[in-house]
Amino acid sequence: MFGIWQDFLANIATQDKLAKWLQTLPNDLQNFVNSKEGEEFYKHLKKLERFQNFKSDKFNLNTEYVSFGDDSLTERQKIMTKELFKDLMPWRKGPYELFGQKAETEWLSFKKWDRLLPHISSLKDRNVLDVGCGNGYHMWRMLGEGAKQVIGIDPCALFVAQFELFKRCISNTDISSRINLLPLGIEQLPELNSFDTVFSMGVLYHRRSPIDHLYQLQNQLVPGGELVLETLVIDGDEDTILIPKDRYAKMRNVWYIPSVPALKILLERCGYVDVKFINQEMTTIEEQRPTELMITESLPDFLDPKDPTKTIEGYQAPTRAVFTAHKKGK
Ligand SMILES: C[S@@+](CC[C@H](N)C(=O)[O-])C[C@H]1O[C@@H](n2cnc3c(N)ncnc32)[C@H](O)[C@@H]1O
């Protein structure tokens, strides 16, 4: 009934902490399948069928271009792979390499990963949740760091389909069963209190209720578990928070951009302990730019042409900060 998530449902039924998710998850997946977004998803999955015999036990998850399979394709198969990438556009997060063919994505997502990896607790043998994971680029990097299980949630059908393309190429099912992306929003998660590390990257500023978001993330962690939070910030003191009047860097859905000191207070008010600001960096046009697989506007179009330290609306240009924080307990 739930097609590709059947094995995942059977798997969590055997896990003490996650089994209670079965009270809501089957229903949520069924609602997705019946929705317009679900229809969209199955159209994308159909495109993957032409690739169904391409499987390999070779992959490299600890590299900038997360790669699957070796460079063994015929010229015809190479063209087919490139066409499949085009059929699944736009490609935002990555980059990837599939049987030697590169998918150049809008974001060089390894730059974000490199900024945070040295500062977070080792992911080895951890249960990890990535909230708003896009097509799962960072999930593969988490698995590459030795996570026991990586679960991502993102409600966008296209991103889930892009993820499935790579997951299906892995012939070793022991590996592929450890990584799953579900088409859900954070608001659909019950309080699972089950994950050793929860990532929320690029999501907080999109949430209308950022404080609720921080509580929702906390409710997914085991006591003592680690939140890795990455979000837009602006310069300023404890009292500085930007609520854009309308668009921010042309995005309609940006609600809340705190300063680093304000965000620290917010995390502490929400009950997190051991809150650490890790680093911040203004996003560059090397990190976010249009490519042949993402041909619409990108960062260069969102900035003031005369002053790239400002957005086109006159706000501080996108600057992203990383925090770690822990749930009380243990
Ligand atoms: C800016 S992207 C960040 C992607 C990735 N985490 C990263 O840092 O590169 C925000 C993602 O949040 C997803 N999203 C939107 N609404 C969401 C929700 N209610 N719950 C979880 N994710 C959501 C979007 O589909 C999108 O993929």
The ligand as a MOL file (V3000), in Angstrom:
LIG
                    3D

  0  0  0     0  0            999 V3000
M  V30 BEGIN CTAB
M  V30 COUNTS 27 29 0 0 0
M  V30 BEGIN ATOM
M  V30 1 C 16.6440 25.9150 2.1310 0
M  V30 2 S 16.2270 24.2280 1.9520 0 CHG=1
M  V30 3 C 17.4670 23.4620 2.9440 0
M  V30 4 C 17.9160 22.1130 2.4280 0
M  V30 5 C 19.0690 21.4570 3.2030 0
M  V30 6 N 18.6790 21.1990 4.5940 0
M  V30 7 C 20.3020 22.2880 3.1780 0
M  V30 8 O 20.6380 22.8830 4.2080 0
M  V30 9 O 20.9540 22.3640 2.1410 0 CHG=-1
M  V30 10 C 14.7720 24.0720 2.9390 0
M  V30 11 C 14.0570 22.7320 2.7670 0
M  V30 12 O 12.9910 22.6400 3.7060 0
M  V30 13 C 11.9380 21.9400 3.0710 0
M  V30 14 N 10.6720 22.2010 3.7960 0
M  V30 15 C 9.6770 23.0690 3.4760 0
M  V30 16 N 8.6730 22.9890 4.3770 0
M  V30 17 C 9.0450 22.0510 5.2870 0
M  V30 18 C 8.4150 21.4930 6.4390 0
M  V30 19 N 7.2110 21.8930 6.8210 0
M  V30 20 N 9.0760 20.5450 7.1410 0
M  V30 21 C 10.2970 20.1210 6.7460 0
M  V30 22 N 10.9320 20.6140 5.6370 0
M  V30 23 C 10.3180 21.5550 4.9240 0
M  V30 24 C 11.9530 22.4460 1.6520 0
M  V30 25 O 11.2780 21.5650 0.7670 0
M  V30 26 C 13.4500 22.5330 1.3920 0
M  V30 27 O 13.9520 21.3680 0.8010 0
M  V30 END ATOM
M  V30 BEGIN BOND
M  V30 1 1 1 2
M  V30 2 1 2 3
M  V30 3 1 2 10
M  V30 4 1 3 4
M  V30 5 1 4 5
M  V30 6 1 5 6
M  V30 7 1 5 7
M  V30 8 2 7 8
M  V30 9 1 7 9
M  V30 10 1 10 11
M  V30 11 1 11 12
M  V30 12 1 11 26
M  V30 13 1 12 13
M  V30 14 1 13 14
M  V30 15 1 13 24
M  V30 16 1 14 15
M  V30 17 1 14 23
M  V30 18 2 15 16
M  V30 19 1 16 17
M  V30 20 1 17 18
M  V30 21 2 17 23
M  V30 22 1 18 19
M  V30 23 2 18 20
M  V30 24 1 20 21
M  V30 25 2 21 22
M  V30 26 1 22 23
M  V30 27 1 24 25
M  V30 28 1 24 26
M  V30 29 1 26 27
M  V30 END BOND
M  V30 END CTAB
M  END
